[in-house]
Amino acid sequence: MNCEWFVHEFPEGLPVGRHALWAFWEAPCSAWLDYGFTDSCEDPNEVTSRFASGVDSPWESGEVIWDIRQD
């Protein structure tokens, strides 16, 4: 199976404000079948998405400070 990655860079940065970023995992139906995410395929070559994830958060200008917490 062939995996491709697409990364979008923002050379000028993101403007201050709220942004929603999403990632979609797409693959031919046959791959989802191999991984157990589906039980059958009408067309094994049809590219579909079985799941996605995202984040909606504010973006502020200035230095990024990571809050490292340990439980």
MDAnalysis code that builds the backbone (N, CA, C; Angstrom):
import MDAnalysis as mda
import numpy as np

u = mda.Universe.empty(213, n_residues=71, atom_resindex=np.repeat(np.arange(71), 3), trajectory=True)
u.add_TopologyAttr("name", ["N", "CA", "C"] * 71)
u.add_TopologyAttr("resid", np.arange(1, 72))
u.add_TopologyAttr("resname", ["MET", "ASN", "CYS", "GLU", "TRP", "PHE", "VAL", "HIS", "GLU", "PHE", "PRO", "GLU", "GLY", "LEU", "PRO", "VAL", "GLY", "ARG", "HIS", "ALA", "LEU", "TRP", "ALA", "PHE", "TRP", "GLU", "ALA", "PRO", "CYS", "SER", "ALA", "TRP", "LEU", "ASP", "TYR", "GLY", "PHE", "THR", "ASP", "SER", "CYS", "GLU", "ASP", "PRO", "ASN", "GLU", "VAL", "THR", "SER", "ARG", "PHE", "ALA", "SER", "GLY", "VAL", "ASP", "SER", "PRO", "TRP", "GLU", "SER", "GLY", "GLU", "VAL", "ILE", "TRP", "ASP", "ILE", "ARG", "GLN", "ASP"])
u.atoms.positions = np.array([
    [0.838, -1.179, 0.000],
    [0.000, 0.000, 0.000],
    [0.881, 1.240, 0.000],
    [0.464, 2.223, -0.709],
    [1.214, 3.463, -0.840],
    [0.572, 4.549, 0.023],
    [1.348, 5.166, 0.884],
    [0.847, 6.262, 1.721],
    [1.440, 7.567, 1.228],
    [0.643, 8.595, 1.195],
    [1.113, 9.920, 0.810],
    [0.808, 10.903, 1.927],
    [1.734, 11.813, 2.160],
    [1.565, 12.844, 3.181],
    [1.503, 14.193, 2.488],
    [0.589, 15.028, 2.913],
    [0.506, 16.386, 2.417],
    [0.602, 17.306, 3.630],
    [1.586, 18.173, 3.610],
    [1.785, 19.114, 4.715],
    [1.596, 20.520, 4.174],
    [0.756, 21.275, 4.816],
    [0.540, 22.663, 4.420],
    [1.311, 23.556, 5.377],
    [2.226, 24.307, 4.834],
    [3.001, 25.231, 5.648],
    [2.443, 26.640, 5.485],
    [2.632, 27.422, 6.499],
    [2.182, 28.809, 6.491],
    [3.405, 29.691, 6.680],
    [4.145, 29.985, 5.597],
    [5.399, 30.725, 5.732],
    [5.240, 32.097, 6.376],
    [4.089, 32.705, 6.223],
    [3.838, 34.007, 6.839],
    [3.176, 33.852, 8.201],
    [2.960, 32.598, 8.641],
    [2.270, 32.343, 9.893],
    [0.762, 32.457, 9.702],
    [0.037, 32.117, 10.725],
    [-1.417, 32.262, 10.699],
    [-1.792, 33.598, 11.326],
    [-2.804, 34.250, 10.784],
    [-3.233, 35.497, 11.424],
    [-3.858, 35.192, 12.783],
    [-3.790, 36.154, 13.681],
    [-4.391, 36.000, 14.998],
    [-5.878, 35.727, 14.810],
    [-6.408, 34.816, 15.582],
    [-7.829, 34.484, 15.496],
    [-8.048, 33.002, 15.768],
    [-9.227, 32.542, 15.509],
    [-9.594, 31.147, 15.759],
    [-9.503, 30.384, 14.443],
    [-8.897, 29.202, 14.470],
    [-8.705, 28.398, 13.269],
    [-9.128, 26.964, 13.532],
    [-9.756, 26.355, 12.533],
    [-10.125, 24.943, 12.593],
    [-9.242, 24.191, 11.599],
    [-8.491, 23.227, 12.084],
    [-7.611, 22.413, 11.251],
    [-8.102, 20.969, 11.291],
    [-8.177, 20.343, 10.122],
    [-8.699, 18.979, 10.019],
    [-7.736, 18.090, 9.266],
    [-7.723, 16.828, 9.616],
    [-6.962, 15.803, 8.890],
    [-7.929, 14.688, 8.510],
    [-7.847, 14.260, 7.260],
    [-8.682, 13.167, 6.767],
    [-7.772, 12.037, 6.308],
    [-8.071, 10.836, 6.736],
    [-7.319, 9.667, 6.295],
    [-8.086, 9.035, 5.146],
    [-7.473, 9.026, 3.955],
    [-8.109, 8.462, 2.773],
    [-7.256, 7.314, 2.240],
    [-7.940, 6.286, 1.725],
    [-7.251, 5.127, 1.171],
    [-8.207, 4.379, 0.258],
    [-7.681, 3.540, -0.629],
    [-8.559, 2.691, -1.417],
    [-9.356, 1.769, -0.494],
    [-10.561, 1.438, -0.879],
    [-11.420, 0.583, -0.052],
    [-10.713, -0.716, 0.321],
    [-9.910, -1.257, -0.595],
    [-9.203, -2.517, -0.313],
    [-8.270, -2.390, 0.893],
    [-7.675, -1.207, 1.100],
    [-6.809, -1.003, 2.269],
    [-7.636, -1.010, 3.542],
    [-8.806, -0.327, 3.512],
    [-9.679, -0.326, 4.689],
    [-10.143, -1.746, 4.992],
    [-10.351, -2.541, 3.960],
    [-10.730, -3.943, 4.132],
    [-9.597, -4.714, 4.810],
    [-8.366, -4.528, 4.327],
    [-7.198, -5.193, 4.923],
    [-7.005, -4.821, 6.387],
    [-7.272, -3.559, 6.727],
    [-7.090, -3.093, 8.106],
    [-8.282, -3.396, 9.006],
    [-9.359, -3.927, 8.434],
    [-10.522, -4.285, 9.237],
    [-11.479, -3.140, 9.524],
    [-11.373, -2.029, 8.774],
    [-12.265, -0.894, 8.990],
    [-13.572, -1.022, 8.217],
    [-13.653, -1.987, 7.302],
    [-14.878, -2.246, 6.550],
    [-14.966, -3.743, 6.278],
    [-16.183, -4.220, 6.021],
    [-16.395, -5.647, 5.784],
    [-16.454, -6.021, 4.312],
    [-16.713, -5.022, 3.439],
    [-16.813, -5.327, 2.014],
    [-16.541, -4.080, 1.185],
    [-16.245, -4.314, -0.105],
    [-15.994, -3.224, -1.045],
    [-16.720, -3.514, -2.348],
    [-17.536, -2.559, -2.800],
    [-18.108, -2.685, -4.144],
    [-17.014, -2.489, -5.178],
    [-16.174, -1.483, -4.964],
    [-15.040, -1.198, -5.846],
    [-13.792, -1.103, -4.974],
    [-12.906, -2.125, -5.017],
    [-11.720, -2.114, -4.154],
    [-10.788, -0.926, -4.392],
    [-10.881, -0.282, -5.565],
    [-9.996, 0.842, -5.883],
    [-10.586, 2.201, -5.531],
    [-11.851, 2.236, -5.117],
    [-12.475, 3.510, -4.771],
    [-11.821, 4.081, -3.512],
    [-11.363, 5.315, -3.598],
    [-10.726, 5.977, -2.458],
    [-11.821, 6.558, -1.571],
    [-11.784, 6.176, -0.301],
    [-12.766, 6.666, 0.667],
    [-12.053, 7.087, 1.941],
    [-12.781, 7.785, 2.794],
    [-12.263, 8.187, 4.098],
    [-13.095, 7.495, 5.168],
    [-12.456, 6.837, 6.097],
    [-13.168, 6.146, 7.171],
    [-13.143, 6.928, 8.478],
    [-12.229, 7.877, 8.627],
    [-12.221, 8.700, 9.836],
    [-11.409, 9.970, 9.599],
    [-11.649, 10.949, 10.447],
    [-10.967, 12.238, 10.380],
    [-10.834, 12.776, 11.795],
    [-9.976, 13.747, 11.966],
    [-9.856, 14.397, 13.269],
    [-9.539, 15.866, 13.032],
    [-9.753, 16.658, 14.049],
    [-9.498, 18.072, 13.893],
    [-9.360, 18.781, 15.218],
    [-8.985, 20.021, 15.109],
    [-8.857, 20.864, 16.288],
    [-9.354, 22.261, 15.917],
    [-10.019, 22.895, 16.832],
    [-10.499, 24.263, 16.642],
    [-9.960, 25.055, 17.830],
    [-8.994, 25.923, 17.561],
    [-8.377, 26.617, 18.682],
    [-7.938, 28.019, 18.279],
    [-7.737, 28.870, 19.283],
    [-7.274, 30.223, 18.986],
    [-5.783, 30.232, 18.649],
    [-5.395, 31.158, 17.816],
    [-3.992, 31.349, 17.472],
    [-3.637, 32.768, 17.860],
    [-2.606, 32.902, 18.678],
    [-2.191, 34.215, 19.142],
    [-0.786, 34.509, 18.671],
    [-0.478, 35.765, 18.505],
    [0.887, 36.127, 18.137],
    [1.750, 36.134, 19.393],
    [3.030, 36.026, 19.196],
    [3.953, 36.042, 20.321],
    [4.589, 34.689, 20.551],
    [5.375, 34.612, 21.582],
    [6.128, 33.406, 21.898],
    [5.203, 32.280, 22.374],
    [5.491, 31.084, 21.889],
    [4.739, 29.909, 22.324],
    [5.361, 29.387, 23.605],
    [4.532, 29.208, 24.639],
    [5.021, 28.656, 25.911],
    [4.309, 27.333, 26.136],
    [5.064, 26.259, 26.187],
    [4.500, 24.924, 26.392],
    [4.294, 24.684, 27.862],
    [3.119, 24.234, 28.220],
    [2.793, 23.908, 29.594],
    [3.023, 22.410, 29.765],
    [4.131, 22.049, 30.362],
    [4.470, 20.650, 30.536],
    [4.016, 20.227, 31.933],
    [3.053, 19.340, 31.964],
    [2.539, 18.849, 33.239],
    [2.806, 17.365, 33.353],
    [3.090, 16.944, 34.538],
    [3.275, 15.515, 34.782],
    [2.283, 15.074, 35.830],
    [1.631, 13.960, 35.537],
    [0.651, 13.415, 36.494],
    [1.331, 12.628, 37.575],
])
